[in-house]
Amino acid sequence: MKNVSPTYLKHQFLIAMPHMADPNFAQTLTYIVEHTANGAMGLVVNRPQELNLADILEQLRPEIDPPARCQSVPIYIGGPVQTDRGFVLHPTGPKFQATVDLEGVSLSTSQDVLFAIADGVGPEQSVITLGYAGWEAGQLEAELASNAWLTCPFDADILFNTASELRLEAAAAKLRVNLSLLTSQAGHA
C-alpha cells in the first residue's frame, strides 16, 4: 500500500464561498500562515476595520504623536481569535524581534515592526491585522470537504498591490472563477 502524505495549505489563500454563513468569514480572503495535522492558522486580509496605525500607536507609545501618514495605514480584522494580538504580513526582508519567513512573505508579531513602519524605516508594503483565524485538527479539512472554501495559490501582488475590497475577486479571478456564478450545491462522482 502506498503511503500518501496529507496535503497542507500553508502559504495559500482561502476564498470564502458565496454561501459562507459564518459572519466572521463571509466574503473573506484568508492567507494560511500554518497548516498541519494539528490544525491551521490564517489571517483574513480583506476586512479593514475602523482603526488605523495611528490609533494603535497612540495606545502603544502615547508619549509620541504618530506621523500623519499612519492615519492612512489600515488595520484589518485578521479573524475572531485573540483580537487584541497584532500580526504584520510583509515582503521578506527586514527582520524584527519576532519575524518568521513564509516563502516570499514574512510574518512579524512584535511591536518593533509597527514602530519601524511608523518611522518610515519598516517594510514599504504590509498588511496589519488584529486577531487571527484558527482551526482545530481536521476542522479546516471538513470545511473544505463541505465546499465552504476554494483554495488559491498565494500571490504577493494580490496581498500587497491590490486594494483590499478587490482582493477576494482578484484571487477568484486567478482561478478563473466568478464567485457570483457559484452555487452552494456540490456534486460528487
C-alpha positions in Angstrom: 0.0 0.0 0.0 1.3 3.4 -0.9 1.9 5.9 1.9 0.1 9.1 1.0 1.0 12.2 2.9 -1.7 14.8 3.5 -1.8 18.0 1.6 -1.5 21.1 3.7 -2.5 24.6 2.7 0.3 26.7 4.3 1.1 29.7 2.2 -2.1 29.7 0.2 -5.2 31.7 0.1 -8.7 30.5 1.2 -11.6 32.1 -0.7 -14.9 32.0 1.2 -17.6 30.5 -1.0 -20.6 32.8 -1.6 -22.8 30.7 0.7 -20.5 31.0 3.7 -22.8 31.6 6.6 -20.3 32.4 9.3 -20.2 36.2 9.6 -16.6 36.1 10.6 -15.6 34.6 7.2 -18.4 35.6 4.7 -16.8 37.3 1.7 -13.3 36.9 3.0 -9.9 36.1 1.6 -7.7 34.4 4.2 -3.9 33.8 4.0 -2.9 30.5 5.6 0.1 31.0 7.8 0.3 27.5 9.1 -1.5 24.2 8.4 -0.5 20.8 10.0 -2.2 17.7 11.2 -2.8 19.7 14.5 -4.8 22.5 12.9 -4.4 25.7 10.9 -3.9 29.4 11.4 -4.7 32.1 8.9 -5.2 35.9 8.6 -8.2 37.5 6.9 -6.6 40.1 4.6 -9.6 41.9 3.1 -11.6 43.3 6.0 -10.3 46.7 7.1 -11.7 47.9 10.4 -12.3 51.4 11.7 -8.8 51.5 13.3 -5.6 52.7 11.6 -1.9 52.5 12.5 -2.1 55.9 14.2 -4.8 54.6 16.6 -2.7 51.6 17.5 0.5 53.7 18.0 -1.4 56.1 20.4 -2.0 53.0 22.6 1.5 51.6 22.3 3.5 54.8 22.8 1.2 57.6 23.9 4.0 60.0 24.6 4.8 60.3 20.8 2.4 61.7 18.3 2.2 59.3 15.3 3.2 60.6 12.0 0.3 61.8 9.8 1.0 59.0 7.3 0.0 56.4 9.9 -3.7 57.6 9.6 -3.8 56.1 6.1 -2.4 52.7 7.1 -5.4 50.4 7.7 -5.7 47.7 10.3 -7.5 44.6 9.2 -9.7 42.2 11.2 -7.5 39.1 11.0 -10.0 36.8 12.5 -12.1 36.1 15.6 -9.3 34.7 17.8 -7.2 36.9 20.1 -8.4 40.1 18.5 -6.1 42.2 20.7 -3.0 40.5 19.2 -1.3 42.0 16.1 0.2 40.3 13.1 2.0 42.0 10.2 2.5 40.4 6.8 5.2 42.0 4.7 7.6 41.1 1.9 10.6 39.1 3.1 13.5 41.4 4.0 14.0 43.2 7.3 13.8 41.1 10.4 12.2 42.2 13.6 12.2 40.8 17.1 9.6 38.2 16.1 9.7 37.5 12.4 9.0 34.2 10.6 9.7 33.8 6.9 6.9 32.1 4.9 8.2 31.6 1.3 8.5 35.1 0.0 6.4 36.8 2.6 7.2 37.3 6.3 5.0 37.4 9.4 6.1 39.7 12.2 4.3 39.8 15.6 6.5 42.2 17.6 5.7 45.9 18.2 9.0 47.0 16.7 7.7 46.3 13.1 4.8 48.8 13.8 7.3 51.4 15.1 9.5 50.9 12.0 6.6 51.3 9.7 5.5 54.5 11.5 9.1 55.9 11.4 9.4 55.2 7.7 12.1 52.6 8.1 10.0 49.4 8.0 8.6 47.4 5.2 7.0 49.7 2.5 4.3 47.1 1.9 2.4 45.4 4.7 -1.0 44.1 5.9 -1.5 44.7 9.6 -4.2 42.6 11.3 -5.6 42.3 14.8 -6.7 38.7 15.6 -6.4 35.5 13.5 -8.5 32.6 12.3 -7.8 29.3 13.9 -9.0 25.8 13.0 -8.6 22.7 15.2 -7.3 19.4 13.8 -9.4 18.3 10.9 -11.8 21.3 11.1 -10.4 23.1 8.0 -10.4 19.8 6.1 -14.1 19.3 7.0 -14.9 22.8 5.9 -13.1 22.2 2.6 -15.0 18.9 2.1 -18.3 20.7 2.6 -17.4 23.3 0.0 -17.0 26.3 2.3 -13.8 27.4 0.7 -11.9 27.5 -2.5 -8.1 27.3 -2.3 -5.9 29.6 -4.4 -2.1 29.8 -4.7 -0.5 32.7 -2.8 0.1 35.8 -4.9 2.1 38.6 -3.3 0.6 41.0 -5.9 -2.9 40.3 -4.6 -1.8 40.8 -1.0 0.3 43.9 -1.3 -0.7 45.6 -4.6 -4.5 45.1 -4.8 -7.0 47.3 -2.9 -8.5 45.3 0.0 -12.0 45.4 -1.4 -10.7 43.8 -4.7 -8.6 41.1 -3.2 -11.3 38.4 -2.9 -12.3 38.8 -6.6 -8.7 39.0 -7.7 -7.9 35.7 -6.0 -11.0 34.1 -7.6 -10.0 35.6 -11.0 -6.6 33.9 -10.6 -8.6 30.6 -10.6 -10.8 31.9 -13.4 -13.8 31.7 -11.1 -16.7 34.1 -11.0 -17.9 33.9 -7.4 -21.4 35.3 -8.3 -22.0 32.2 -10.5 -21.2 29.6 -7.9 -23.8 27.6 -6.0 -23.8 26.0 -2.6 -24.8 22.7 -4.1 -21.9 20.3 -4.8 -21.8 17.1 -6.8 -19.5 14.2 -6.1 -18.8 11.5 -8.6 
